[in-house]
């Protein structure tokens, strides 16, 4: 008789658990459907706002593309080399750039940061400042947009040093053109003035 009561109580518990599970599943389904309905209504009511924003972004992209084409005609001729965040190639804080940015040494190549020779930096009379975005054109596989975050040793002139991870083999490119991307610099300056 005792055995029968234990089996019966186990069956009742399982039925209670299944009923509770069904209730939870139905509640989740109802919440999901209500959420979907509200989201669709919200998107439909704000369609015009998003459409105008999309058109504005597309127009801005087109304008910036034309502006970028103009910058291909000008630039500063530099040599491009690479450096790694090690004590031998930096100072005693290889994980901190000259502008104070902290980096993960193992992911150095992913940051797309560069160090510029001092003659190129604004604090020594050059056209670039920390945080500016630059375009490198004329390298073999390293063309692209980079951000100025570091300073080179004073002995270098007209050189750009790309921050790379420790596993990257050394490289050097000569007669590379460097371009300042002013629309990105304008955004940075407007945030500073705000």
Residue pairs with C-beta under 8 A, 6 or more apart in sequence:
43 50
64 183
67 183
68 135
68 181
71 135
71 179
71 180
71 181
72 137
72 179
74 179
75 137
75 177
75 178
75 179
76 120
76 127
76 158
76 177
76 178
76 179
77 158
77 175
77 176
77 177
78 117
78 120
78 158
78 159
78 160
78 176
78 177
78 178
79 158
79 159
79 160
79 172
79 173
79 174
79 175
79 176
80 136
80 139
80 142
80 159
80 160
80 161
80 162
80 172
80 173
80 174
80 176
81 159
81 160
81 161
81 162
81 170
81 171
81 172
81 173
82 161
82 162
82 163
82 164
82 168
82 170
82 171
82 172
83 89
83 90
83 115
83 161
83 162
83 163
83 164
84 108
84 163
84 164
84 165
84 166
84 168
85 94
85 95
85 103
85 105
85 108
85 163
85 166
86 94
86 166
87 94
94 105
95 102
95 103
95 104
95 105
96 102
96 103
97 103
97 113
97 115
97 149
97 150
97 163
98 115
98 130
98 149
98 150
98 151
99 130
99 131
99 149
99 150
101 113
101 149
103 111
103 113
103 163
105 165
105 166
106 165
106 166
107 165
108 163
108 164
108 165
108 166
109 163
109 164
109 165
109 168
110 165
111 147
111 149
111 163
112 144
112 145
112 146
112 147
113 146
113 147
113 148
113 149
113 150
113 162
113 163
114 134
114 146
114 147
114 148
114 149
114 150
114 160
114 161
114 162
114 163
115 148
115 149
115 150
115 151
115 152
115 160
115 161
115 163
116 126
116 128
116 148
116 150
116 151
116 152
116 159
116 160
116 161
117 152
117 156
117 157
117 158
117 159
117 160
118 124
118 126
118 151
118 152
118 154
118 156
119 125
119 126
119 157
119 158
120 126
120 127
120 128
120 158
120 160
120 178
121 128
121 129
121 130
121 148
121 151
122 128
122 129
123 129
127 180
128 134
128 148
128 180
129 148
129 185
130 148
130 149
131 147
131 148
131 149
131 185
131 188
132 147
132 148
132 180
132 181
132 184
132 185
132 188
133 145
133 146
133 147
133 148
133 180
133 181
133 184
133 185
134 145
134 146
134 147
134 148
134 160
134 178
134 179
134 180
134 181
135 143
135 144
135 145
135 146
135 178
135 179
135 180
135 181
136 142
136 143
136 144
136 146
136 160
136 176
136 177
136 178
137 143
137 176
137 177
137 179
138 173
138 175
138 176
138 177
139 173
139 176
140 173
142 162
142 171
142 173
145 181
146 160
146 162
149 163
150 161
150 163
152 159
152 161
160 176
160 178
